[in-house]
Amino acid sequence: MNPKILIIIPAYNAAKYLVELIQRITPYASIEDILIINDGSSDNTEEIIQSMDCRKISFPENRGKGAALKVGFTVALQNGYDAVITIDADLQHIPERLNVFREQFTSADLIIGTRNIKTRRMPLERQLTNNLTSLIISIFGSMRIRDSQSGYRMIKTSVLRNLRLTADRYDTESEMLFQTGYLGHTAGEVAIPTVYEGSHSFINPFKDTTRFIRQIWRRLWY
């Protein structure tokens, strides 16, 4: 089977990465199957994506990664895609693994790119929070998740149709996992390298932890 897959790239102040990212993606996906969503960037992200031939959507203001992902999901559903692959714009996700995700299409409904959490490349605080959130999601989502904070994922559109996502920020990715597990869909994983050098995280430890706790509360009342 050769599934039709949309590559979704939420981009916030990612101008310096986008040209290289698209160049590295195109050996594995047609340009018309790539969607960049400019999440209200204040750098020249908009200028960069307007020079590209891929699909593009721009928000006039920053709405959050989750809001960008949900718009991408809608595009995939409206255009008959079998699945989406979400990939961050800052080159922390290796585009050369895209074919590995594609090869796993029939093995599970959701495939998560899983990093080596214990590697020294990952900051200690990220190791601790990732291990904790992965454990909580595994328990409440009724499926084993080892890298819940990885945004490098493939999810079938048959699953997306069943999700009722309400979050708009980074907690959207946790909400997806909670709901996917609750609805009885299957999850798998592929190994991806751990890359942190040179990129800046936009996660707010206090606000995003609070949002994660809110997702746990919602899960208790599904």
C-alpha positions in Angstrom: 0.0 0.0 0.0 1.2 3.5 -0.8 -0.8 5.8 1.6 -1.4 9.4 0.7 0.3 11.3 3.5 0.3 15.1 4.2 3.4 16.4 6.0 2.4 19.1 8.4 5.0 21.7 9.6 3.9 24.2 12.3 6.4 27.1 12.0 7.0 29.8 14.5 10.0 32.1 13.9 11.6 29.2 12.0 12.9 31.2 8.9 16.5 30.1 9.3 15.6 26.4 9.1 12.8 26.2 6.5 14.8 26.2 3.3 17.0 23.3 4.5 14.1 21.5 6.0 12.1 21.5 2.8 15.1 20.5 0.7 15.6 17.5 3.0 11.9 16.5 3.0 11.3 16.6 -0.8 13.3 13.4 -1.5 10.6 11.6 0.6 7.4 13.6 -0.2 6.0 15.5 -3.1 6.0 19.3 -2.7 2.2 19.4 -3.0 2.0 17.0 0.0 3.8 19.4 2.3 1.9 22.0 4.4 3.7 24.8 6.3 1.6 26.7 8.8 3.1 30.0 9.8 1.9 30.5 13.4 2.1 34.3 13.5 5.9 34.5 13.3 7.7 37.8 13.9 10.7 36.9 11.8 10.7 36.5 8.0 9.1 33.1 8.1 6.2 34.4 6.0 8.6 35.7 3.3 10.4 32.4 3.1 7.3 30.2 2.8 5.7 32.5 0.2 8.8 31.7 -2.0 8.1 28.0 -1.8 5.7 25.8 -4.0 4.3 23.8 -1.1 0.9 24.3 0.6 1.0 27.2 3.1 -1.3 28.8 5.6 -0.5 31.9 7.7 -2.0 33.1 11.0 -1.9 36.9 11.5 -1.0 36.3 15.2 0.5 33.5 17.2 -2.3 31.0 18.0 -0.2 28.1 19.3 1.2 24.9 18.0 -2.0 23.0 18.6 -4.1 25.5 16.7 -1.7 25.1 13.7 -1.9 21.3 13.9 -5.7 21.3 14.0 -5.8 23.4 10.8 -3.4 21.0 9.2 -5.6 18.1 10.2 -8.6 19.8 8.6 -6.7 20.2 5.4 -5.8 16.5 5.4 -9.4 15.4 6.0 -10.8 17.7 3.3 -8.3 16.5 0.7 -8.6 12.8 1.1 -5.3 12.0 2.8 -4.8 8.6 4.5 -2.6 10.0 7.3 -0.6 13.0 8.4 3.0 13.2 9.6 3.7 16.2 11.9 7.3 17.4 12.0 8.8 20.4 13.8 10.3 23.2 11.8 13.5 23.6 13.7 15.4 20.5 12.4 15.1 18.6 15.7 13.2 16.0 13.7 15.3 14.2 11.0 13.4 14.3 7.7 15.4 11.3 6.5 13.2 9.1 8.8 10.0 10.0 6.9 10.1 6.7 4.9 10.4 4.7 8.1 7.1 6.2 9.3 5.5 5.5 5.9 6.6 1.9 6.1 4.8 1.5 9.5 1.4 2.7 8.1 -0.3 -0.6 8.5 1.2 -1.5 11.9 -0.7 1.0 14.1 -3.1 3.9 14.0 -0.6 6.3 15.6 3.2 6.1 15.2 5.4 8.2 17.5 9.0 9.1 16.7 10.7 8.0 19.9 14.0 9.4 21.1 16.5 7.9 23.4 15.4 9.6 26.6 18.5 8.7 28.6 21.0 10.2 26.1 23.1 13.1 27.2 22.0 15.0 24.2 18.6 15.6 26.0 18.7 18.2 28.8 18.2 16.6 32.2 15.0 18.6 33.0 13.5 17.4 29.6 14.4 13.8 30.5 12.6 14.0 33.8 9.5 15.8 32.5 9.3 13.5 29.5 9.6 10.3 31.5 6.9 11.6 33.9 4.4 12.7 31.3 5.0 9.6 29.2 4.2 7.4 32.3 1.0 9.4 33.1 -0.2 9.3 29.5 0.5 5.6 29.3 -1.6 5.0 32.4 -4.5 7.3 31.5 -4.3 6.7 27.8 -4.3 2.9 28.2 -1.4 2.4 25.8 2.4 2.4 26.2 4.0 5.7 25.3 7.8 6.2 25.8 8.2 9.7 24.3 5.0 11.7 24.9 6.7 15.0 24.1 7.8 14.0 20.6 6.0 16.0 18.0 7.3 13.7 15.2 4.3 11.5 14.6 2.2 9.8 12.0 -1.6 9.5 12.6 -4.2 8.1 10.3 -7.0 10.4 9.2 -9.5 7.7 10.3 -8.3 8.5 13.8 -8.4 12.3 13.4 -12.1 12.1 12.4 -12.8 10.7 15.9 -10.8 13.2 17.9 -12.4 16.2 19.6 -9.4 18.4 20.2 -10.0 21.5 22.3 -6.4 22.6 23.2 -4.5 25.1 21.1 -1.0 25.0 22.6 1.6 22.3 23.2 -0.9 20.3 25.3 -2.7 19.5 22.1 -0.2 16.7 21.5 -0.9 15.2 24.9 -4.7 15.6 24.3 -4.2 13.6 21.1 -2.6 10.8 23.0 -5.2 10.7 25.7 -8.0 10.6 23.3 -6.4 8.1 20.9 -5.9 5.6 23.7 -9.3 6.2 25.2 -10.9 5.5 21.9 -9.1 2.2 21.6 -6.8 3.1 18.7 -3.4 1.4 18.5 0.0 3.1 18.9 3.5 2.2 17.7 6.9 3.8 17.5 9.9 4.3 15.4 13.3 5.3 16.6 14.5 8.8 15.8 17.8 10.6 16.8 17.8 13.0 19.6 18.7 16.5 18.3 18.8 19.6 20.5 21.8 21.7 19.4 21.1 25.1 18.0 17.4 25.2 18.4 15.3 27.1 20.9 12.3 25.7 22.8 9.2 27.8 23.0 7.7 25.6 25.8 6.7 27.6 28.9 7.4 25.2 31.8 4.8 26.7 34.1 2.0 27.4 31.7 2.5 24.2 29.7 2.7 22.0 32.8 -0.6 23.6 34.0 -2.2 22.8 30.6 -0.9 19.2 30.9 -2.5 18.8 34.3 -5.8 20.2 32.8 -5.6 17.4 30.2 -5.3 14.8 32.9 -8.4 16.2 34.6 -10.3 16.1 31.4 -9.2 12.5 30.8 -10.6 11.5 34.2 -14.0 12.8 33.1 -14.2 11.4 29.5 
